[in-house]
């Protein structure tokens, strides 16, 4: 079992930055790929970014490429999502997940409870 707790969400204006954190506990964190997903009201959950367990590989959704950066610190059992140049359309609940490297929800076995990000125009 892996327990995941996200933090760092909030209300910001368009163009601002936020850094989300996801702290993991339980099973060995470093053996899992980690992903970030988001779900806006009335929309399906969508892939944002993923990072392999040794951080050798990363992948991003086209909508966030060049603005968001995923990273991890295996010594701290934490994965981060640095979000720059935020847009109102980035407003969503952001979830971190642990599992296999990929962009599908089904690639991941464990999920956090989510943290709200709201970007005002």
N, C-alpha and C positions, 0 to 999 in steps of 0.2 A: 504494500500500500504506500502511496505517496500522498501527502496532504499539501495542498497549495493555497497560499493566502496572498491575494493581490492587494496592492496599496498604491497611492500616488495619484489617484484620479481627482477630478475637481472641475470647477467652472472657470474657463479662461476665455479671453477674447481671441478672435481670429488672428492668426499670425504668431500667437504665443507658442511656448513650448511646455511640455510636461514630460516627466519621466515616471513610467510605471515600474513597479517592482513586484516580483512574485517570489515569495520565500517558500521553499520546499522543506518538508521534513518526512521522515519515514524511510522508505526504501532508498537505496543508493541513488542520489540525485544525478550524479555524473554519468550514469549509464543510460539516461533517457535523453532523447531529443526533447526540446521544449518549443512550444508554439504559443503565439498570441492570436486570438480570434476576437471578433466583436459582433455585437448584435444591436442594431438600431431598432427603435419602436416600429412594429409592424413589418419588420424585415427578417429574413433568415440570418442565422449566424454565418459570418463569412471569415475566411482566412485573412490574417494580416501578415504574419511573419513566422519563420521557424528557424531554429538553430540546432545543429547537430550536437552530440554529447561532448565532443571535444572542441566545439566551435569552429571546426574546419569548413563547414558549409552553412550558408544562410540563404534564405529565399524570402521574397516579399511579394505581396499583392501589387499589381501595377498601380493601384490607386494610392499607395503609400511609398512606392519606390522613390528614393532620393530625399524623402522627408523623414522617414522613420528608420531607426537603427535598433536591431536586436542584439543583445550581448548577454553573456553569462559569466558568473564567477562561481566555479565549482567549489572553491574553498569556503564560500559563504552560502552555498546551496541556494543561489538567487539568480533569477533571470530578469533582465531589464528590457524595457522598450522605451527608447528615447524618441519622443515625438516632437518634431519641429514644424514650423509653418502650418500650424493647425488650421483646419477649415471647418466651417459649420457641419459639413457632411461627414466629419470624423466623429461627430457626436454619437455615442453608443455606450453600451456596457462592454467593457473589455475583460476577456477571460484568458487566463494562462492555462496551459495544458501540458501534460507530460506523456510521452509515448514514443512512437517511431517518427522518424523524419518524414514530413509530408505536409500537404496542404489540405487534406480532408479531415473533417472532424473524426472520422472513423480511424484515423491513424493514431489517435490519442486515447489513452486509457483512463487518465486522471484529469480532473478539472477543478479549478478554483471556483469561488462563489461570484467573482466578478467585481469590477470597480467602475463606477460611472465616470465618464468623461463627457463634458458638455462644452461645446465651443459656440460662443455667441458671435453674431456678425456685427 
